[in-house]
Amino acid sequence: MKRSLAILLAVCMIFVLCACGAQETAPVSESVAEESVSAEETSSVDLQILMEEDDSMINTYSLLAVNPDANFVDADGNAVSDVELNTAGADALINWMLSEEGEELAANFGYDEYGEHLFYGLKDAPVSEAEIPEATDETKEIRISTTTSVNDSGLLGYLLPIFEKEYGYDVEVFSAGTGKAIANAKDGNADLILVHAKAQEEEFVADGFARVVDGMDSERLSFLYNYFVLCGPSADPAGVADCDSVLDAFAAIADGEYKFISRGDMSGTHTKELSLWPEELGITEEPDSFADYSDWYISSNAGMGVCLTMAEEEGAYVLSDKATFLTFRANDGELEEAA
């Protein structure tokens, strides 16, 4: 009897311990489950990436130093005189961004927050080993003209304070679409540019507006890349996510006349978008070329943040750089437009 009672008590103790253990571990498993929920699942934004990493969607960023001896012109083509550029400051910033420190910081930007890279270092990017001089009263102020996709993603907001703190410079950022960013430099209002539209960059060089930085082999210094992404509503009425290529996806959007938000500002993103539509549509930067498509093709002449907001509100498709889209989504659709 005593032996039976002892066995019964032992069985009861085991049951109690197992029950307690189950109660203690349950919250842990719930916590892990909560942590595994991605930003995409928790964001209130319906807009999502439907196609990416297509070979036609590579997005390369380049630095170019502005030539102080260029024939500067305003928006009307009139000559601009008395332009003073901070070439020493431009060289300092370019050499720092192309240093091992700068390139590593840029390539790792955002990874901790998003769990994926927003930018990647180009395999054959130039690497600078030049000594970075401390700022002086004459070289302290640096003006960089850049695209909204670099600025809205937060990349410059992350990199520039590190550079400024280390070397004592103050960097003034002008941010717009690539076409406007380059035009700003042609006005003589920038010491360097950071943009992502190869054809426009090569034209900038050919017209004499760029110079070779000491120690570099060419005017155009390509060092980062990421991908353009085709985004749209989760319902994906055009079936973009099932298309074999981005060209097929753009054709599907056009065939079904589903709403599409275009930058319309000759930015690098707009230039890429124009190259992806079926040739027979004849869509170019000229308003007349898409006048017959006004029911679905919306040319905004606005920055990336505005276009993403419009796409979210209209349930439309939009081409974006990945870094800006991830920032937009992580902030629940709130994205400050750069000045």
LINZIBEL-V378910 format. One record per helix or strand of 2 or more residues. SS is the DSSP state (H for helix, E for strand). FROM is the first residue (numbers start at 1). TO is the last residue. If there is no record, write none. Layout:
ss:SS from:FROM to:TO
ss:SS from:FROM to:TO
This chain:
ss:H from:2 to:36
ss:H from:39 to:42
ss:E from:48 to:51
ss:H from:55 to:57
ss:E from:58 to:66
ss:H from:87 to:97
ss:H from:100 to:108
ss:H from:111 to:114
ss:E from:120 to:121
ss:E from:141 to:147
ss:H from:148 to:152
ss:H from:155 to:167
ss:E from:170 to:176
ss:H from:178 to:186
ss:E from:192 to:195
ss:H from:198 to:206
ss:E from:210 to:211
ss:E from:221 to:232
ss:H from:240 to:242
ss:H from:246 to:256
ss:E from:260 to:262
ss:H from:268 to:274
ss:H from:279 to:281
ss:H from:287 to:293
ss:E from:297 to:299
ss:H from:304 to:314
ss:E from:317 to:321
ss:H from:322 to:330
